[in-house]
Amino acid sequence: MVTGGANLGRIGLITSRERNPGSFDVVHVKDVNGNSFANSSRTSSLLAKATNHGSLFPVERVFALPLLRRETRDWQPNRAWDKMISGTAMTHGPKKHVATPKHWMLDKVTGVFAPPPSTCPHKLRECLPLTISLRNGLKYAPTGDEVKKICMHHSIKMDGKVHTNITYPAGFMDVISIDKTGENFCLIYDTNGCFAVHRITPEEAKYKLYKVRKIFVGTKGIPHLVTHDACIIRKPDPLLKVNDTIQIDLETGKITDFIKFDTGNVCMVTGGANLGRIGLITSRERNPGSFDVVHVKDVNGNSFANSSRTSSLLAKATNHGSLFPVERVFALPLLRRETRDWQPNRAWDKMISG
């Protein structure tokens, strides 16, 4: 938009720029009707980007002002702007919906709408609504109304608590229990980037693994611990540090065991290009002022690097079956080829002992 001179108030697209060392630059502008004019760069103010013209300034409101000149009074923002930039029409208007993430495992042709998750500690892209888990994942109900009836009968527990909200989101390592059928499930990632509803035993459903995100000192000098799903625990073990994994009893809410974020332990990647891959931590690079980098080696000997922020420990190297059934994770049919043929009794010992 021109902010001074004879062309004051005119709006258009910058077509070229003449640089004059020792004097002011001259820009050539073309308005919506195709009229070109020259103007000084000192009196030309940018309103929006060419690729995303609505992000910085409401251009359509400027052209709708009744005090503008005749060549800009009949401005059509939905057509003229797109014609000036690309010559093709684009979608406009606010979006009242959010595209479903791919890890929800929804088909394109089976439906139009999906329920958004309720407010929860998990991020929107890192959770799965309860109705999607029961309807699309476990196939316990064909419709959303059936899921609502199941939840209203207090049949579904998540982390040991009854939930009747069908859009309550479940995140990584959350435990879903169905008392009437005696089944227990745990939400983990497969290497395709989707959530896998993993069946666990009743003994394994009594605890849950949490990753330590933050440790701080609260009021009266009491230390507090914050997990990956915003669970706050007072007076944790002094040996616990950030990125460690703790095991919490769901009945009492107390820490029963923990895993240090050290080499030799098993971790699962929870974000990035290696999402869902499991392997043994071989080394760790510390970068002060930035995030640490861990090097992981899977069962087939393939090594990859990953950020410590998106690496969650699953088990200890000395006792890998006590906290999480690692051999069951590698037996999932949706995992990649390098982990599909997992042999827990041989490959694991070979990775640890060499």
NUBA-653289 format. One line per 3 residues: their letters; for each residue x, y, z of C-alpha. Coordinates in nm, 3 decimals, m for minus. Example, Ala and Ser with C-alpha at 12.3 -4.5 7.8 and 13.67 -1.06 7.14 Angstrom:
<nodes>
AS) 1.230:m0.450:0.780  1.367:m0.106:0.714
</nodes>
This chain:
<nodes>
MVT) 0.000:0.000:0.000  0.126:0.346:m0.088  0.148:0.565:0.220
GGA) 0.247:0.896:0.059  0.263:1.096:m0.263  0.026:1.113:m0.556
NLG) m0.063:0.743:m0.533  m0.154:0.758:m0.164  m0.385:0.469:m0.066
RIG) m0.337:0.258:m0.377  m0.276:m0.116:m0.326  m0.120:m0.365:m0.561
LIT) 0.140:m0.629:m0.628  0.508:m0.535:m0.650  0.629:m0.641:m0.995
SRE) 0.985:m0.501:m1.000  1.228:m0.287:m0.804  1.489:m0.040:m0.930
RNP) 1.785:0.014:m0.700  1.946:0.361:m0.717  2.261:0.389:m0.502
GSF) 2.278:0.727:m0.334  1.905:0.790:m0.382  1.574:0.618:m0.303
DVV) 1.468:0.298:m0.476  1.172:0.287:m0.714  0.917:0.004:m0.706
HVK) 0.671:m0.074:m0.985  0.327:m0.178:m0.860  0.035:m0.337:m1.045
DVN) m0.317:m0.306:m0.905  m0.609:m0.545:m0.946  m0.731:m0.383:m1.267
GNS) m0.393:m0.418:m1.433  m0.291:m0.052:m1.398  0.081:m0.013:m1.329
FAN) 0.243:0.279:m1.151  0.581:0.365:m1.002  0.636:0.471:m0.645
SSR) 0.917:0.536:m0.400  1.016:0.253:m0.169  1.001:0.499:0.122
TSS) 0.625:0.539:0.086  0.545:0.173:0.011  0.435:m0.048:0.301
LLA) 0.397:m0.423:0.268  0.068:m0.572:0.379  0.095:m0.944:0.311
KAT) 0.302:m1.218:0.157  0.231:m1.335:m0.196  0.202:m1.700:m0.089
NHG) m0.008:m1.634:0.222  m0.177:m1.300:0.172  m0.418:m1.332:0.465
SLF) m0.168:m1.408:0.738  m0.030:m1.059:0.806  m0.309:m0.817:0.717
PVE) m0.681:m0.847:0.626  m0.640:m0.734:0.267  m1.005:m0.794:0.181
RVF) m1.111:m0.538:0.442  m0.879:m0.273:0.300  m1.024:m0.303:m0.046
ALP) m1.379:m0.292:0.091  m1.334:0.057:0.239  m1.576:0.304:0.075
LLR) m1.319:0.585:0.072  m1.077:0.409:m0.163  m1.041:0.508:m0.525
RET) m1.252:0.373:m0.806  m0.993:0.124:m0.928  m0.988:m0.048:m0.586
RDW) m1.348:0.012:m0.469  m1.487:m0.290:m0.657  m1.219:m0.522:m0.527
QPN) m1.305:m0.892:m0.515  m1.063:m1.044:m0.265  m1.157:m1.405:m0.331
RAW) m1.088:m1.381:m0.704  m0.867:m1.086:m0.792  m0.589:m1.153:m0.546
DKM) m0.556:m1.517:m0.645  m0.564:m1.420:m1.011  m0.281:m1.171:m0.959
ISG) m0.061:m1.424:m0.780  m0.124:m1.763:m0.937  m0.420:m1.734:m1.170
TAM) m0.603:m2.012:m0.987  m0.870:m2.004:m0.717  m0.789:m2.103:m0.359
THG) m1.004:m2.180:m0.057  m1.082:m1.898:0.182  m1.259:m1.848:0.511
PKK) m1.200:m1.975:0.863  m1.169:m2.345:0.926  m1.384:m2.478:1.210
HVA) m1.236:m2.824:1.192  m0.894:m2.982:1.219  m0.771:m3.257:0.991
TPK) m0.739:m3.585:1.176  m0.384:m3.707:1.233  m0.271:m4.013:1.045
HWM) m0.204:m4.207:1.365  m0.581:m4.217:1.429  m0.597:m4.493:1.164
LDK) m0.911:m4.356:0.998  m1.015:m4.442:0.645  m1.096:m4.168:0.397
VTG) m1.416:m4.319:0.262  m1.579:m4.457:0.577  m1.696:m4.126:0.721
VFA) m1.681:m3.750:0.707  m1.642:m3.642:1.068  m1.431:m3.759:1.359
PPP) m1.480:m3.644:1.720  m1.213:m3.402:1.844  m1.040:m3.501:2.168
STC) m1.129:m3.325:2.489  m0.886:m3.105:2.677  m0.614:m3.319:2.828
PHK) m0.246:m3.314:2.925  m0.149:m3.476:2.595  m0.095:m3.274:2.282
LRE) m0.360:m3.280:2.012  m0.130:m3.467:1.773  m0.020:m3.714:2.039
CLP) m0.351:m3.853:2.164  m0.638:m4.073:2.051  m1.003:m4.021:2.157
LTI) m1.163:m4.306:2.346  m1.436:m4.351:2.087  m1.174:m4.404:1.813
SLR) m0.997:m4.664:2.026  m1.314:m4.865:2.092  m1.481:m4.823:1.753
NGL) m1.193:m4.828:1.505  m0.914:m4.989:1.704  m1.078:m5.265:1.909
KYA) m1.399:m5.299:1.699  m1.615:m5.322:2.012  m1.883:m5.088:1.874
PTG) m1.992:m5.008:1.518  m2.110:m4.651:1.588  m2.041:m4.366:1.824
DEV) m2.375:m4.416:2.001  m2.275:m4.768:2.092  m1.949:m4.637:2.237
KKI) m2.143:m4.386:2.444  m2.365:m4.659:2.589  m2.061:m4.866:2.681
CMH) m1.893:m4.574:2.856  m2.209:m4.465:3.042  m2.228:m4.810:3.203
HSI) m1.888:m4.742:3.367  m1.731:m5.025:3.171  m1.416:m4.844:3.058
KMD) m1.128:m4.751:3.286  m0.823:m4.552:3.189  m0.525:m4.561:3.424
GKV) m0.747:m4.718:3.689  m1.019:m4.448:3.674  m1.366:m4.476:3.518
HTN) m1.427:m4.237:3.228  m1.769:m4.174:3.074  m1.653:m3.908:2.829
ITY) m1.627:m4.075:2.489  m1.388:m3.808:2.360  m1.149:m3.838:2.653
PAG) m0.807:m3.877:2.490  m0.563:m4.158:2.555  m0.195:m4.100:2.499
FMD) 0.131:m4.289:2.494  0.157:m4.564:2.760  m0.201:m4.509:2.886
VIS) m0.366:m4.825:3.021  m0.724:m4.902:2.909  m0.910:m5.165:3.114
IDK) m1.245:m5.334:3.048  m1.363:m5.505:3.367  m1.656:m5.698:3.214
TGE) m1.434:m5.876:2.966  m1.123:m5.882:3.182  m0.912:m5.728:2.905
NFC) m0.637:m5.469:2.942  m0.466:m5.267:2.672  m0.179:m5.024:2.648
LIY) m0.137:m4.755:2.381  0.202:m4.754:2.212  0.337:m4.653:1.872
DTN) 0.421:m4.876:1.582  0.686:m4.778:1.329  0.424:m4.657:1.083
GCF) 0.354:m4.363:1.313  0.015:m4.495:1.426  m0.112:m4.591:1.767
AVH) m0.115:m4.965:1.837  m0.360:m5.099:2.097  m0.132:m5.348:2.271
RIT) m0.289:m5.622:2.485  m0.132:m5.666:2.830  m0.190:m5.894:3.130
PEE) m0.377:m5.794:3.449  m0.047:m5.779:3.638  0.099:m5.540:3.382
AKY) m0.214:m5.322:3.397  m0.149:m5.237:3.762  0.134:m4.997:3.680
KLY) 0.223:m4.740:3.418  0.548:m4.597:3.286  0.599:m4.220:3.289
KVR) 0.880:m4.013:3.143  1.016:m3.734:3.363  0.979:m3.400:3.188
KIF) 1.063:m3.152:3.463  1.187:m3.139:3.822  1.145:m2.824:4.029
VGT) 1.129:m2.707:4.389  0.787:m2.585:4.501  0.664:m2.408:4.811
KGI) 0.841:m2.471:5.141  1.132:m2.629:4.954  0.939:m2.942:4.853
PHL) 1.067:m3.098:4.526  0.812:m3.182:4.258  0.830:m3.404:3.951
VTH) 0.630:m3.355:3.629  0.575:m3.646:3.390  0.501:m3.650:3.017
DAC) 0.124:m3.639:3.078  0.139:m3.356:3.335  0.121:m3.581:3.640
IIR) 0.282:m3.404:3.939  0.445:m3.611:4.213  0.573:m3.461:4.537
KPD) 0.898:m3.563:4.704  1.043:m3.793:4.435  1.363:m3.991:4.468
PLL) 1.669:m3.760:4.469  1.836:m3.984:4.211  1.572:m3.907:3.947
KVN) 1.667:m3.670:3.666  1.498:m3.533:3.354  1.440:m3.795:3.077
DTI) 1.436:m4.081:3.330  1.140:m4.321:3.335  0.943:m4.404:3.649
QID) 0.702:m4.687:3.725  0.392:m4.578:3.920  0.139:m4.804:4.087
LET) m0.204:m4.697:3.956  m0.381:m4.785:4.283  m0.156:m4.597:4.524
GKI) m0.002:m4.344:4.288  0.346:m4.400:4.430  0.673:m4.463:4.252
TDF) 0.772:m4.829:4.275  1.073:m4.834:4.040  1.259:m4.615:3.793
IKF) 1.501:m4.643:3.499  1.794:m4.410:3.450  1.847:m4.259:3.106
DTG) 2.181:m4.431:3.051  2.344:m4.643:2.785  2.243:m5.008:2.773
NVC) 1.873:m4.951:2.840  1.587:m5.000:2.596  1.400:m4.700:2.456
MVT) 1.115:m4.630:2.217  1.113:m4.324:1.992  0.798:m4.117:2.046
GGA) 0.846:m3.852:1.778  1.021:m3.761:1.456  1.114:m3.972:1.157
NLG) 1.199:m4.275:1.373  0.864:m4.275:1.553  0.788:m4.615:1.707
RIG) 1.131:m4.773:1.664  1.274:m4.963:1.960  1.636:m5.034:2.032
LIT) 1.924:m5.030:2.274  2.094:m4.702:2.369  2.459:m4.735:2.268
SRE) 2.588:m4.383:2.336  2.473:m4.037:2.435  2.602:m3.700:2.314
RNP) 2.556:m3.413:2.556  2.513:m3.068:2.401  2.496:m2.789:2.662
GSF) 2.244:m2.527:2.560  2.063:m2.767:2.329  1.906:m3.113:2.339
DVV) 2.112:m3.427:2.381  2.145:m3.684:2.103  2.124:m4.056:2.172
HVK) 2.243:m4.330:1.937  2.014:m4.634:1.928  2.075:m4.979:1.782
DVN) 1.787:m5.211:1.698  1.780:m5.590:1.694  1.908:m5.619:1.337
GNS) 2.209:m5.399:1.403  2.073:m5.085:1.236  2.188:m4.773:1.419
FAN) 2.016:m4.435:1.417  2.039:m4.108:1.610  1.750:m3.946:1.793
SSR) 1.680:m3.659:2.028  1.660:m3.734:2.398  1.332:m3.541:2.416
TSS) 1.152:m3.796:2.200  1.310:m4.108:2.350  1.120:m4.291:2.625
LLA) 1.277:m4.575:2.819  1.088:m4.904:2.831  1.306:m5.145:3.025
KAT) 1.639:m5.198:3.193  1.914:m5.387:3.016  1.965:m5.626:3.307
NHG) 1.597:m5.705:3.360  1.415:m5.621:3.042  1.095:m5.812:3.119
SLF) 1.007:m5.655:3.453  0.869:m5.318:3.343  0.744:m5.371:2.989
PVE) 0.686:m5.677:2.768  0.937:m5.581:2.501  0.909:m5.912:2.319
RVF) 0.539:m5.848:2.260  0.602:m5.506:2.111  0.836:m5.646:1.848
ALP) 0.579:m5.912:1.758  0.322:m5.657:1.637  0.236:m5.712:1.269
LLR) 0.252:m5.340:1.188  0.617:m5.296:1.281  0.885:m5.255:1.020
RET) 1.084:m5.537:0.874  1.388:m5.479:1.093  1.186:m5.548:1.409
RDW) 0.918:m5.786:1.278  1.132:m6.099:1.319  1.224:m6.027:1.678
QPN) 1.359:m6.321:1.878  1.343:m6.215:2.245  1.543:m6.502:2.394
RAW) 1.835:m6.477:2.150  1.853:m6.134:1.993  1.817:m5.948:2.321
DKM) 2.098:m6.137:2.491  2.314:m6.091:2.183  2.262:m5.713:2.191
ISG) 2.353:m5.690:2.560  2.642:m5.934:2.585  2.776:m5.904:2.232
</nodes>
